[in-house]
Amino acid sequence: MIEIIFDLSEEAPFSTSINNKTHFTEKCFINGFNTSNIQMPARKNHHFLGIQLYPSVIKKQLNTPAGIFSNSLTDLQYLDSSLLSLWYKMKNESSFNKRLGHINSWLKKTRYEIDSRDQMINNFILSDNLSFYSVKKLAAELCYSTRQLSRKMLELTGMNAEDILLYKRYLHSIQLMHSCKEYSLTDIAYRSGFSDQSHYIRTFKSFTSFTPGEYRTRMSRVRGHIYQDVR
């Protein structure tokens, strides 16, 4: 999913590091698929409210391919002024249900139909199905040529078809670490579709900058998160 995030905190925006590049949390920003670490310093009080949307909906909603927002926090105030108005409405509410009502009203005004092929891609991205072990098989299942599929995936996620397959295997391995703590890392690599342990370690490190063993030692209760110096 791609997430539109509203910062409803009283404090000023704070800096966030992605790929050693500094981004700031504005009133309303979007975060796409992340294939790099995000380092966000904790502040005394913060209050985020997020809306998760399909990548294909983001393109229609913001007239911008969702892949553009990968590994970044992008200020949305200038892409869609209605989101800034929505932020003001939610900021003036204290009830979550009332804020949700404003979001639903905004979504109803901009509801889009998703065609069947886009829905198939959405389902694939969201599923834990790892039966597709090659780009060719995935392309045939989704009714694309391999070249068309890579272009489509790049547009929606910022990754080509081969990279998205590796990304999903990496995410599946993270899920197994949290849900099946009795599995060895070798078992996890095999069950996540990696050909061998070294391939698994290389892939994991490319997305996180550390090894599966290092992640397992330091992981928090939330998948994909490591908390440091949190009080």
Rosetta constraint file for C-alpha pairs under 8 A:
AtomPair CA 1 CA 32 HARMONIC 7.63 0.50
AtomPair CA 1 CA 33 HARMONIC 7.50 0.50
AtomPair CA 1 CA 52 HARMONIC 5.74 0.50
AtomPair CA 1 CA 53 HARMONIC 5.60 0.50
AtomPair CA 1 CA 54 HARMONIC 5.39 0.50
AtomPair CA 1 CA 55 HARMONIC 6.44 0.50
AtomPair CA 1 CA 126 HARMONIC 7.57 0.50
AtomPair CA 2 CA 30 HARMONIC 7.45 0.50
AtomPair CA 2 CA 31 HARMONIC 6.24 0.50
AtomPair CA 2 CA 32 HARMONIC 4.89 0.50
AtomPair CA 2 CA 33 HARMONIC 6.62 0.50
AtomPair CA 2 CA 52 HARMONIC 5.59 0.50
AtomPair CA 2 CA 53 HARMONIC 5.38 0.50
AtomPair CA 2 CA 54 HARMONIC 6.28 0.50
AtomPair CA 2 CA 55 HARMONIC 5.99 0.50
AtomPair CA 2 CA 58 HARMONIC 7.62 0.50
AtomPair CA 2 CA 66 HARMONIC 7.51 0.50
AtomPair CA 3 CA 30 HARMONIC 5.73 0.50
AtomPair CA 3 CA 31 HARMONIC 5.44 0.50
AtomPair CA 3 CA 32 HARMONIC 6.55 0.50
AtomPair CA 3 CA 50 HARMONIC 6.16 0.50
AtomPair CA 3 CA 51 HARMONIC 5.47 0.50
AtomPair CA 3 CA 52 HARMONIC 4.41 0.50
AtomPair CA 3 CA 53 HARMONIC 6.22 0.50
AtomPair CA 4 CA 28 HARMONIC 7.16 0.50
AtomPair CA 4 CA 29 HARMONIC 5.90 0.50
AtomPair CA 4 CA 30 HARMONIC 4.44 0.50
AtomPair CA 4 CA 31 HARMONIC 6.56 0.50
AtomPair CA 4 CA 50 HARMONIC 5.53 0.50
AtomPair CA 4 CA 51 HARMONIC 5.14 0.50
AtomPair CA 4 CA 52 HARMONIC 6.45 0.50
AtomPair CA 4 CA 53 HARMONIC 7.82 0.50
AtomPair CA 5 CA 28 HARMONIC 5.70 0.50
AtomPair CA 5 CA 29 HARMONIC 5.39 0.50
AtomPair CA 5 CA 30 HARMONIC 5.93 0.50
AtomPair CA 5 CA 31 HARMONIC 7.61 0.50
AtomPair CA 5 CA 48 HARMONIC 6.55 0.50
AtomPair CA 5 CA 49 HARMONIC 5.70 0.50
AtomPair CA 5 CA 50 HARMONIC 4.23 0.50
AtomPair CA 5 CA 51 HARMONIC 6.39 0.50
AtomPair CA 6 CA 27 HARMONIC 5.75 0.50
AtomPair CA 6 CA 28 HARMONIC 4.56 0.50
AtomPair CA 6 CA 29 HARMONIC 6.64 0.50
AtomPair CA 6 CA 48 HARMONIC 5.65 0.50
AtomPair CA 6 CA 49 HARMONIC 5.17 0.50
AtomPair CA 6 CA 50 HARMONIC 6.13 0.50
AtomPair CA 6 CA 87 HARMONIC 6.55 0.50
AtomPair CA 7 CA 25 HARMONIC 7.13 0.50
AtomPair CA 7 CA 26 HARMONIC 6.83 0.50
AtomPair CA 7 CA 27 HARMONIC 5.05 0.50
AtomPair CA 7 CA 28 HARMONIC 6.25 0.50
AtomPair CA 7 CA 46 HARMONIC 7.75 0.50
AtomPair CA 7 CA 47 HARMONIC 6.09 0.50
AtomPair CA 7 CA 48 HARMONIC 4.77 0.50
AtomPair CA 7 CA 49 HARMONIC 6.67 0.50
AtomPair CA 8 CA 27 HARMONIC 7.15 0.50
AtomPair CA 8 CA 46 HARMONIC 7.53 0.50
AtomPair CA 8 CA 47 HARMONIC 5.26 0.50
AtomPair CA 8 CA 48 HARMONIC 5.88 0.50
AtomPair CA 8 CA 49 HARMONIC 7.32 0.50
AtomPair CA 8 CA 87 HARMONIC 7.84 0.50
AtomPair CA 8 CA 90 HARMONIC 7.94 0.50
AtomPair CA 8 CA 91 HARMONIC 5.97 0.50
AtomPair CA 9 CA 45 HARMONIC 7.05 0.50
AtomPair CA 9 CA 46 HARMONIC 5.01 0.50
AtomPair CA 9 CA 47 HARMONIC 4.83 0.50
AtomPair CA 9 CA 48 HARMONIC 7.16 0.50
AtomPair CA 10 CA 45 HARMONIC 7.96 0.50
AtomPair CA 10 CA 46 HARMONIC 7.59 0.50
AtomPair CA 11 CA 45 HARMONIC 7.51 0.50
AtomPair CA 11 CA 46 HARMONIC 7.43 0.50
AtomPair CA 13 CA 24 HARMONIC 6.15 0.50
AtomPair CA 13 CA 25 HARMONIC 5.17 0.50
AtomPair CA 13 CA 26 HARMONIC 5.86 0.50
AtomPair CA 13 CA 27 HARMONIC 7.83 0.50
AtomPair CA 14 CA 24 HARMONIC 5.61 0.50
AtomPair CA 14 CA 25 HARMONIC 5.92 0.50
AtomPair CA 15 CA 22 HARMONIC 6.21 0.50
AtomPair CA 15 CA 23 HARMONIC 5.58 0.50
AtomPair CA 15 CA 24 HARMONIC 4.59 0.50
AtomPair CA 15 CA 25 HARMONIC 6.72 0.50
AtomPair CA 15 CA 40 HARMONIC 7.15 0.50
AtomPair CA 15 CA 41 HARMONIC 7.74 0.50
AtomPair CA 16 CA 22 HARMONIC 5.59 0.50
AtomPair CA 16 CA 23 HARMONIC 5.12 0.50
AtomPair CA 16 CA 24 HARMONIC 5.97 0.50
AtomPair CA 16 CA 25 HARMONIC 7.45 0.50
AtomPair CA 16 CA 38 HARMONIC 7.05 0.50
AtomPair CA 16 CA 39 HARMONIC 5.84 0.50
AtomPair CA 16 CA 40 HARMONIC 4.84 0.50
AtomPair CA 16 CA 41 HARMONIC 7.18 0.50
AtomPair CA 17 CA 21 HARMONIC 5.40 0.50
AtomPair CA 17 CA 22 HARMONIC 4.66 0.50
AtomPair CA 17 CA 23 HARMONIC 6.20 0.50
AtomPair CA 17 CA 38 HARMONIC 5.78 0.50
AtomPair CA 17 CA 39 HARMONIC 5.08 0.50
AtomPair CA 17 CA 40 HARMONIC 6.59 0.50
AtomPair CA 18 CA 22 HARMONIC 6.54 0.50
AtomPair CA 18 CA 23 HARMONIC 7.43 0.50
AtomPair CA 18 CA 36 HARMONIC 6.63 0.50
AtomPair CA 18 CA 37 HARMONIC 6.06 0.50
AtomPair CA 18 CA 38 HARMONIC 4.87 0.50
AtomPair CA 18 CA 39 HARMONIC 6.62 0.50
AtomPair CA 18 CA 71 HARMONIC 6.47 0.50
AtomPair CA 18 CA 72 HARMONIC 6.76 0.50
AtomPair CA 19 CA 36 HARMONIC 6.20 0.50
AtomPair CA 19 CA 37 HARMONIC 6.78 0.50
AtomPair CA 19 CA 38 HARMONIC 7.56 0.50
AtomPair CA 19 CA 71 HARMONIC 7.71 0.50
AtomPair CA 23 CA 72 HARMONIC 7.18 0.50
AtomPair CA 23 CA 73 HARMONIC 6.04 0.50
AtomPair CA 23 CA 74 HARMONIC 7.91 0.50
AtomPair CA 24 CA 73 HARMONIC 7.05 0.50
AtomPair CA 25 CA 29 HARMONIC 6.69 0.50
AtomPair CA 25 CA 73 HARMONIC 7.01 0.50
AtomPair CA 25 CA 75 HARMONIC 7.69 0.50
AtomPair CA 26 CA 75 HARMONIC 5.98 0.50
AtomPair CA 27 CA 75 HARMONIC 7.83 0.50
AtomPair CA 27 CA 77 HARMONIC 7.88 0.50
AtomPair CA 27 CA 84 HARMONIC 7.51 0.50
AtomPair CA 27 CA 87 HARMONIC 7.09 0.50
AtomPair CA 28 CA 75 HARMONIC 6.16 0.50
AtomPair CA 28 CA 76 HARMONIC 5.71 0.50
AtomPair CA 28 CA 77 HARMONIC 6.51 0.50
AtomPair CA 28 CA 83 HARMONIC 7.08 0.50
AtomPair CA 28 CA 84 HARMONIC 6.79 0.50
AtomPair CA 28 CA 87 HARMONIC 7.01 0.50
AtomPair CA 29 CA 73 HARMONIC 6.08 0.50
AtomPair CA 29 CA 74 HARMONIC 5.18 0.50
AtomPair CA 29 CA 75 HARMONIC 4.43 0.50
AtomPair CA 29 CA 76 HARMONIC 5.06 0.50
AtomPair CA 29 CA 77 HARMONIC 7.72 0.50
AtomPair CA 30 CA 69 HARMONIC 6.99 0.50
AtomPair CA 30 CA 72 HARMONIC 7.89 0.50
AtomPair CA 30 CA 73 HARMONIC 5.58 0.50
AtomPair CA 30 CA 74 HARMONIC 5.26 0.50
AtomPair CA 30 CA 75 HARMONIC 6.72 0.50
AtomPair CA 30 CA 76 HARMONIC 6.69 0.50
AtomPair CA 31 CA 69 HARMONIC 6.09 0.50
AtomPair CA 31 CA 70 HARMONIC 6.79 0.50
AtomPair CA 31 CA 71 HARMONIC 7.23 0.50
AtomPair CA 31 CA 72 HARMONIC 5.94 0.50
AtomPair CA 31 CA 73 HARMONIC 5.04 0.50
AtomPair CA 31 CA 74 HARMONIC 6.78 0.50
AtomPair CA 32 CA 66 HARMONIC 6.79 0.50
AtomPair CA 32 CA 67 HARMONIC 7.02 0.50
AtomPair CA 32 CA 68 HARMONIC 7.85 0.50
AtomPair CA 32 CA 69 HARMONIC 4.71 0.50
AtomPair CA 32 CA 70 HARMONIC 4.28 0.50
AtomPair CA 32 CA 71 HARMONIC 6.34 0.50
AtomPair CA 32 CA 72 HARMONIC 6.80 0.50
AtomPair CA 32 CA 73 HARMONIC 7.79 0.50
AtomPair CA 32 CA 157 HARMONIC 7.37 0.50
AtomPair CA 33 CA 67 HARMONIC 7.64 0.50
AtomPair CA 33 CA 69 HARMONIC 7.37 0.50
AtomPair CA 33 CA 70 HARMONIC 4.77 0.50
AtomPair CA 33 CA 71 HARMONIC 6.30 0.50
AtomPair CA 33 CA 157 HARMONIC 6.06 0.50
AtomPair CA 33 CA 158 HARMONIC 7.37 0.50
AtomPair CA 34 CA 70 HARMONIC 5.80 0.50
AtomPair CA 34 CA 71 HARMONIC 4.75 0.50
AtomPair CA 34 CA 72 HARMONIC 7.83 0.50
AtomPair CA 35 CA 70 HARMONIC 7.86 0.50
AtomPair CA 35 CA 71 HARMONIC 6.52 0.50
AtomPair CA 35 CA 167 HARMONIC 7.83 0.50
AtomPair CA 35 CA 207 HARMONIC 5.07 0.50
AtomPair CA 35 CA 208 HARMONIC 7.44 0.50
AtomPair CA 36 CA 71 HARMONIC 6.58 0.50
AtomPair CA 36 CA 206 HARMONIC 7.95 0.50
AtomPair CA 36 CA 207 HARMONIC 5.35 0.50
AtomPair CA 36 CA 208 HARMONIC 5.83 0.50
AtomPair CA 36 CA 209 HARMONIC 7.90 0.50
AtomPair CA 37 CA 207 HARMONIC 7.41 0.50
AtomPair CA 37 CA 208 HARMONIC 5.69 0.50
AtomPair CA 37 CA 209 HARMONIC 7.62 0.50
AtomPair CA 42 CA 230 HARMONIC 7.08 0.50
AtomPair CA 53 CA 57 HARMONIC 6.51 0.50
AtomPair CA 53 CA 58 HARMONIC 6.74 0.50
AtomPair CA 54 CA 58 HARMONIC 6.55 0.50
AtomPair CA 54 CA 122 HARMONIC 6.61 0.50
AtomPair CA 55 CA 59 HARMONIC 6.77 0.50
AtomPair CA 55 CA 65 HARMONIC 7.91 0.50
AtomPair CA 55 CA 66 HARMONIC 5.51 0.50
AtomPair CA 55 CA 122 HARMONIC 7.50 0.50
AtomPair CA 55 CA 156 HARMONIC 5.39 0.50
AtomPair CA 55 CA 157 HARMONIC 7.12 0.50
AtomPair CA 56 CA 60 HARMONIC 6.83 0.50
AtomPair CA 56 CA 65 HARMONIC 7.94 0.50
AtomPair CA 56 CA 66 HARMONIC 7.33 0.50
AtomPair CA 56 CA 114 HARMONIC 7.59 0.50
AtomPair CA 56 CA 118 HARMONIC 6.70 0.50
AtomPair CA 56 CA 122 HARMONIC 7.67 0.50
AtomPair CA 56 CA 156 HARMONIC 6.50 0.50
AtomPair CA 57 CA 61 HARMONIC 5.89 0.50
AtomPair CA 57 CA 112 HARMONIC 7.16 0.50
AtomPair CA 57 CA 114 HARMONIC 7.55 0.50
AtomPair CA 58 CA 62 HARMONIC 5.79 0.50
AtomPair CA 58 CA 63 HARMONIC 7.43 0.50
AtomPair CA 58 CA 64 HARMONIC 7.10 0.50
AtomPair CA 58 CA 65 HARMONIC 7.03 0.50
AtomPair CA 58 CA 66 HARMONIC 5.85 0.50
AtomPair CA 59 CA 63 HARMONIC 4.96 0.50
AtomPair CA 59 CA 64 HARMONIC 4.78 0.50
AtomPair CA 59 CA 65 HARMONIC 4.71 0.50
AtomPair CA 59 CA 66 HARMONIC 5.83 0.50
AtomPair CA 59 CA 156 HARMONIC 8.00 0.50
AtomPair CA 60 CA 64 HARMONIC 7.32 0.50
AtomPair CA 60 CA 112 HARMONIC 7.52 0.50
AtomPair CA 61 CA 110 HARMONIC 7.07 0.50
AtomPair CA 62 CA 79 HARMONIC 6.69 0.50
AtomPair CA 62 CA 80 HARMONIC 6.73 0.50
AtomPair CA 64 CA 68 HARMONIC 7.40 0.50
AtomPair CA 65 CA 155 HARMONIC 5.45 0.50
AtomPair CA 65 CA 156 HARMONIC 6.06 0.50
AtomPair CA 66 CA 70 HARMONIC 7.42 0.50
AtomPair CA 66 CA 155 HARMONIC 6.39 0.50
AtomPair CA 66 CA 156 HARMONIC 4.91 0.50
AtomPair CA 66 CA 157 HARMONIC 6.14 0.50
AtomPair CA 66 CA 158 HARMONIC 7.49 0.50
AtomPair CA 67 CA 154 HARMONIC 6.08 0.50
AtomPair CA 67 CA 155 HARMONIC 4.96 0.50
AtomPair CA 67 CA 156 HARMONIC 4.76 0.50
AtomPair CA 67 CA 157 HARMONIC 4.27 0.50
AtomPair CA 67 CA 158 HARMONIC 3.88 0.50
AtomPair CA 67 CA 159 HARMONIC 7.48 0.50
AtomPair CA 68 CA 155 HARMONIC 7.58 0.50
AtomPair CA 68 CA 157 HARMONIC 7.97 0.50
AtomPair CA 68 CA 158 HARMONIC 6.50 0.50
AtomPair CA 69 CA 73 HARMONIC 7.15 0.50
AtomPair CA 69 CA 74 HARMONIC 6.73 0.50
AtomPair CA 69 CA 158 HARMONIC 7.77 0.50
AtomPair CA 70 CA 157 HARMONIC 6.73 0.50
AtomPair CA 70 CA 158 HARMONIC 5.79 0.50
AtomPair CA 75 CA 79 HARMONIC 7.99 0.50
AtomPair CA 76 CA 80 HARMONIC 6.17 0.50
AtomPair CA 76 CA 81 HARMONIC 7.87 0.50
AtomPair CA 76 CA 83 HARMONIC 7.28 0.50
AtomPair CA 76 CA 84 HARMONIC 7.93 0.50
AtomPair CA 77 CA 81 HARMONIC 5.56 0.50
AtomPair CA 77 CA 83 HARMONIC 6.63 0.50
AtomPair CA 77 CA 84 HARMONIC 5.64 0.50
AtomPair CA 80 CA 84 HARMONIC 7.56 0.50
AtomPair CA 81 CA 85 HARMONIC 6.68 0.50
AtomPair CA 82 CA 86 HARMONIC 6.15 0.50
AtomPair CA 83 CA 87 HARMONIC 6.15 0.50
AtomPair CA 84 CA 88 HARMONIC 6.46 0.50
AtomPair CA 85 CA 89 HARMONIC 6.41 0.50
AtomPair CA 86 CA 90 HARMONIC 6.29 0.50
AtomPair CA 86 CA 102 HARMONIC 7.03 0.50
AtomPair CA 86 CA 103 HARMONIC 7.40 0.50
AtomPair CA 86 CA 106 HARMONIC 7.63 0.50
AtomPair CA 87 CA 91 HARMONIC 5.95 0.50
AtomPair CA 88 CA 92 HARMONIC 6.34 0.50
AtomPair CA 89 CA 93 HARMONIC 6.75 0.50
AtomPair CA 89 CA 99 HARMONIC 7.68 0.50
AtomPair CA 89 CA 102 HARMONIC 7.24 0.50
AtomPair CA 90 CA 94 HARMONIC 7.90 0.50
AtomPair CA 90 CA 98 HARMONIC 7.82 0.50
AtomPair CA 90 CA 99 HARMONIC 5.11 0.50
AtomPair CA 90 CA 102 HARMONIC 7.10 0.50
AtomPair CA 93 CA 98 HARMONIC 6.70 0.50
AtomPair CA 93 CA 99 HARMONIC 6.41 0.50
AtomPair CA 94 CA 98 HARMONIC 7.77 0.50
AtomPair CA 94 CA 99 HARMONIC 7.88 0.50
AtomPair CA 95 CA 99 HARMONIC 6.39 0.50
AtomPair CA 96 CA 100 HARMONIC 6.08 0.50
AtomPair CA 97 CA 101 HARMONIC 6.18 0.50
AtomPair CA 98 CA 102 HARMONIC 6.52 0.50
AtomPair CA 99 CA 103 HARMONIC 6.44 0.50
AtomPair CA 100 CA 104 HARMONIC 6.16 0.50
AtomPair CA 101 CA 105 HARMONIC 6.20 0.50
AtomPair CA 102 CA 106 HARMONIC 6.27 0.50
AtomPair CA 103 CA 107 HARMONIC 6.18 0.50
AtomPair CA 104 CA 108 HARMONIC 6.10 0.50
AtomPair CA 105 CA 109 HARMONIC 6.56 0.50
AtomPair CA 106 CA 110 HARMONIC 6.79 0.50
AtomPair CA 107 CA 111 HARMONIC 5.86 0.50
AtomPair CA 114 CA 118 HARMONIC 6.26 0.50
AtomPair CA 114 CA 119 HARMONIC 6.24 0.50
AtomPair CA 115 CA 119 HARMONIC 6.24 0.50
AtomPair CA 116 CA 120 HARMONIC 6.23 0.50
AtomPair CA 117 CA 121 HARMONIC 6.37 0.50
AtomPair CA 117 CA 142 HARMONIC 6.75 0.50
AtomPair CA 117 CA 143 HARMONIC 7.68 0.50
AtomPair CA 118 CA 122 HARMONIC 6.17 0.50
AtomPair CA 119 CA 123 HARMONIC 6.08 0.50
AtomPair CA 120 CA 124 HARMONIC 6.19 0.50
AtomPair CA 120 CA 142 HARMONIC 6.59 0.50
AtomPair CA 121 CA 125 HARMONIC 6.16 0.50
AtomPair CA 121 CA 142 HARMONIC 7.01 0.50
AtomPair CA 122 CA 126 HARMONIC 6.22 0.50
AtomPair CA 123 CA 127 HARMONIC 5.89 0.50
AtomPair CA 124 CA 128 HARMONIC 7.98 0.50
AtomPair CA 124 CA 129 HARMONIC 7.40 0.50
AtomPair CA 125 CA 168 HARMONIC 7.88 0.50
AtomPair CA 128 CA 168 HARMONIC 7.76 0.50
AtomPair CA 128 CA 172 HARMONIC 6.93 0.50
AtomPair CA 130 CA 168 HARMONIC 7.98 0.50
AtomPair CA 130 CA 169 HARMONIC 7.35 0.50
AtomPair CA 130 CA 192 HARMONIC 7.41 0.50
AtomPair CA 130 CA 193 HARMONIC 7.12 0.50
AtomPair CA 132 CA 137 HARMONIC 5.97 0.50
AtomPair CA 132 CA 138 HARMONIC 5.59 0.50
AtomPair CA 133 CA 137 HARMONIC 7.16 0.50
AtomPair CA 133 CA 138 HARMONIC 7.77 0.50
AtomPair CA 133 CA 165 HARMONIC 7.68 0.50
AtomPair CA 133 CA 193 HARMONIC 7.40 0.50
AtomPair CA 134 CA 138 HARMONIC 6.40 0.50
AtomPair CA 134 CA 162 HARMONIC 7.67 0.50
AtomPair CA 134 CA 165 HARMONIC 7.95 0.50
AtomPair CA 135 CA 139 HARMONIC 5.98 0.50
AtomPair CA 135 CA 146 HARMONIC 6.49 0.50
AtomPair CA 135 CA 161 HARMONIC 6.21 0.50
AtomPair CA 135 CA 162 HARMONIC 6.08 0.50
AtomPair CA 135 CA 165 HARMONIC 7.86 0.50
AtomPair CA 136 CA 140 HARMONIC 6.29 0.50
AtomPair CA 136 CA 145 HARMONIC 7.90 0.50
AtomPair CA 136 CA 146 HARMONIC 5.94 0.50
AtomPair CA 137 CA 141 HARMONIC 6.27 0.50
AtomPair CA 138 CA 142 HARMONIC 6.23 0.50
AtomPair CA 139 CA 143 HARMONIC 5.90 0.50
AtomPair CA 139 CA 144 HARMONIC 4.92 0.50
AtomPair CA 139 CA 145 HARMONIC 5.75 0.50
AtomPair CA 139 CA 146 HARMONIC 5.46 0.50
AtomPair CA 139 CA 149 HARMONIC 6.04 0.50
AtomPair CA 140 CA 144 HARMONIC 6.14 0.50
AtomPair CA 140 CA 145 HARMONIC 7.14 0.50
AtomPair CA 144 CA 148 HARMONIC 5.79 0.50
AtomPair CA 144 CA 149 HARMONIC 5.59 0.50
AtomPair CA 145 CA 149 HARMONIC 6.09 0.50
AtomPair CA 146 CA 150 HARMONIC 6.28 0.50
AtomPair CA 147 CA 151 HARMONIC 6.35 0.50
AtomPair CA 148 CA 152 HARMONIC 6.11 0.50
AtomPair CA 149 CA 153 HARMONIC 6.06 0.50
AtomPair CA 149 CA 160 HARMONIC 7.92 0.50
AtomPair CA 149 CA 161 HARMONIC 6.38 0.50
AtomPair CA 150 CA 154 HARMONIC 6.05 0.50
AtomPair CA 150 CA 159 HARMONIC 7.92 0.50
AtomPair CA 150 CA 160 HARMONIC 4.63 0.50
AtomPair CA 150 CA 161 HARMONIC 4.58 0.50
AtomPair CA 150 CA 162 HARMONIC 7.63 0.50
AtomPair CA 151 CA 155 HARMONIC 6.19 0.50
AtomPair CA 151 CA 160 HARMONIC 6.70 0.50
AtomPair CA 152 CA 156 HARMONIC 6.26 0.50
AtomPair CA 152 CA 160 HARMONIC 7.90 0.50
AtomPair CA 153 CA 157 HARMONIC 5.66 0.50
AtomPair CA 153 CA 158 HARMONIC 6.94 0.50
AtomPair CA 153 CA 159 HARMONIC 6.03 0.50
AtomPair CA 153 CA 160 HARMONIC 5.33 0.50
AtomPair CA 153 CA 161 HARMONIC 5.81 0.50
AtomPair CA 153 CA 164 HARMONIC 7.60 0.50
AtomPair CA 154 CA 158 HARMONIC 4.42 0.50
AtomPair CA 154 CA 159 HARMONIC 4.60 0.50
AtomPair CA 154 CA 160 HARMONIC 4.80 0.50
AtomPair CA 154 CA 161 HARMONIC 7.48 0.50
AtomPair CA 155 CA 159 HARMONIC 7.90 0.50
AtomPair CA 159 CA 163 HARMONIC 5.62 0.50
AtomPair CA 159 CA 164 HARMONIC 5.82 0.50
AtomPair CA 160 CA 164 HARMONIC 6.19 0.50
AtomPair CA 161 CA 165 HARMONIC 6.38 0.50
AtomPair CA 162 CA 166 HARMONIC 6.57 0.50
AtomPair CA 163 CA 167 HARMONIC 6.04 0.50
AtomPair CA 164 CA 168 HARMONIC 6.09 0.50
AtomPair CA 165 CA 169 HARMONIC 6.34 0.50
AtomPair CA 166 CA 170 HARMONIC 6.16 0.50
AtomPair CA 166 CA 203 HARMONIC 7.19 0.50
AtomPair CA 167 CA 171 HARMONIC 6.20 0.50
AtomPair CA 167 CA 207 HARMONIC 7.95 0.50
AtomPair CA 168 CA 172 HARMONIC 6.04 0.50
AtomPair CA 169 CA 173 HARMONIC 6.22 0.50
AtomPair CA 169 CA 192 HARMONIC 5.25 0.50
AtomPair CA 169 CA 193 HARMONIC 6.41 0.50
AtomPair CA 169 CA 194 HARMONIC 7.51 0.50
AtomPair CA 170 CA 174 HARMONIC 6.47 0.50
AtomPair CA 170 CA 192 HARMONIC 7.32 0.50
AtomPair CA 170 CA 200 HARMONIC 7.88 0.50
AtomPair CA 170 CA 203 HARMONIC 7.16 0.50
AtomPair CA 170 CA 204 HARMONIC 6.12 0.50
AtomPair CA 171 CA 175 HARMONIC 6.36 0.50
AtomPair CA 172 CA 176 HARMONIC 6.32 0.50
AtomPair CA 172 CA 192 HARMONIC 5.95 0.50
AtomPair CA 173 CA 177 HARMONIC 6.27 0.50
AtomPair CA 173 CA 188 HARMONIC 5.84 0.50
AtomPair CA 173 CA 189 HARMONIC 6.75 0.50
AtomPair CA 173 CA 191 HARMONIC 7.82 0.50
AtomPair CA 173 CA 192 HARMONIC 5.63 0.50
AtomPair CA 174 CA 178 HARMONIC 6.56 0.50
AtomPair CA 174 CA 223 HARMONIC 6.68 0.50
AtomPair CA 174 CA 224 HARMONIC 6.86 0.50
AtomPair CA 175 CA 179 HARMONIC 6.11 0.50
AtomPair CA 175 CA 223 HARMONIC 6.81 0.50
AtomPair CA 176 CA 180 HARMONIC 5.21 0.50
AtomPair CA 176 CA 181 HARMONIC 7.35 0.50
AtomPair CA 176 CA 183 HARMONIC 7.87 0.50
AtomPair CA 176 CA 188 HARMONIC 6.56 0.50
AtomPair CA 177 CA 181 HARMONIC 5.57 0.50
AtomPair CA 177 CA 183 HARMONIC 7.46 0.50
AtomPair CA 177 CA 188 HARMONIC 7.40 0.50
AtomPair CA 177 CA 216 HARMONIC 7.05 0.50
AtomPair CA 178 CA 221 HARMONIC 7.68 0.50
AtomPair CA 178 CA 223 HARMONIC 6.91 0.50
AtomPair CA 183 CA 187 HARMONIC 5.84 0.50
AtomPair CA 183 CA 188 HARMONIC 6.40 0.50
AtomPair CA 184 CA 188 HARMONIC 6.31 0.50
AtomPair CA 185 CA 189 HARMONIC 6.07 0.50
AtomPair CA 185 CA 212 HARMONIC 7.41 0.50
AtomPair CA 185 CA 213 HARMONIC 7.54 0.50
AtomPair CA 186 CA 190 HARMONIC 6.30 0.50
AtomPair CA 186 CA 197 HARMONIC 6.17 0.50
AtomPair CA 187 CA 191 HARMONIC 6.05 0.50
AtomPair CA 188 CA 192 HARMONIC 5.97 0.50
AtomPair CA 189 CA 193 HARMONIC 6.55 0.50
AtomPair CA 189 CA 194 HARMONIC 5.39 0.50
AtomPair CA 189 CA 195 HARMONIC 7.84 0.50
AtomPair CA 189 CA 196 HARMONIC 7.01 0.50
AtomPair CA 189 CA 197 HARMONIC 6.21 0.50
AtomPair CA 189 CA 200 HARMONIC 5.93 0.50
AtomPair CA 190 CA 194 HARMONIC 5.52 0.50
AtomPair CA 190 CA 195 HARMONIC 6.91 0.50
AtomPair CA 190 CA 196 HARMONIC 7.11 0.50
AtomPair CA 190 CA 197 HARMONIC 7.99 0.50
AtomPair CA 194 CA 199 HARMONIC 6.50 0.50
AtomPair CA 194 CA 200 HARMONIC 5.76 0.50
AtomPair CA 195 CA 199 HARMONIC 6.61 0.50
AtomPair CA 195 CA 200 HARMONIC 7.69 0.50
AtomPair CA 196 CA 200 HARMONIC 6.45 0.50
AtomPair CA 197 CA 201 HARMONIC 6.20 0.50
AtomPair CA 198 CA 202 HARMONIC 6.15 0.50
AtomPair CA 199 CA 203 HARMONIC 6.17 0.50
AtomPair CA 200 CA 204 HARMONIC 6.03 0.50
AtomPair CA 201 CA 205 HARMONIC 6.00 0.50
AtomPair CA 201 CA 211 HARMONIC 5.82 0.50
AtomPair CA 201 CA 212 HARMONIC 6.37 0.50
AtomPair CA 202 CA 206 HARMONIC 6.18 0.50
AtomPair CA 202 CA 211 HARMONIC 7.87 0.50
AtomPair CA 203 CA 207 HARMONIC 6.64 0.50
AtomPair CA 204 CA 208 HARMONIC 6.20 0.50
AtomPair CA 204 CA 209 HARMONIC 7.65 0.50
AtomPair CA 204 CA 210 HARMONIC 7.23 0.50
AtomPair CA 204 CA 211 HARMONIC 6.22 0.50
AtomPair CA 204 CA 212 HARMONIC 6.37 0.50
AtomPair CA 205 CA 209 HARMONIC 4.51 0.50
AtomPair CA 205 CA 210 HARMONIC 4.79 0.50
AtomPair CA 205 CA 211 HARMONIC 5.26 0.50
AtomPair CA 205 CA 212 HARMONIC 7.53 0.50
AtomPair CA 206 CA 210 HARMONIC 7.99 0.50
AtomPair CA 210 CA 214 HARMONIC 6.18 0.50
AtomPair CA 210 CA 215 HARMONIC 6.80 0.50
AtomPair CA 211 CA 215 HARMONIC 6.31 0.50
AtomPair CA 212 CA 216 HARMONIC 6.09 0.50
AtomPair CA 213 CA 217 HARMONIC 6.30 0.50
AtomPair CA 214 CA 218 HARMONIC 6.37 0.50
AtomPair CA 215 CA 219 HARMONIC 5.49 0.50
AtomPair CA 218 CA 226 HARMONIC 6.33 0.50
AtomPair CA 219 CA 223 HARMONIC 7.61 0.50
AtomPair CA 219 CA 224 HARMONIC 7.38 0.50
AtomPair CA 219 CA 225 HARMONIC 6.28 0.50
AtomPair CA 219 CA 226 HARMONIC 5.11 0.50
AtomPair CA 219 CA 227 HARMONIC 7.79 0.50
AtomPair CA 220 CA 224 HARMONIC 8.00 0.50
AtomPair CA 220 CA 225 HARMONIC 5.87 0.50
AtomPair CA 220 CA 226 HARMONIC 5.32 0.50
AtomPair CA 220 CA 227 HARMONIC 6.49 0.50
AtomPair CA 221 CA 225 HARMONIC 7.76 0.50
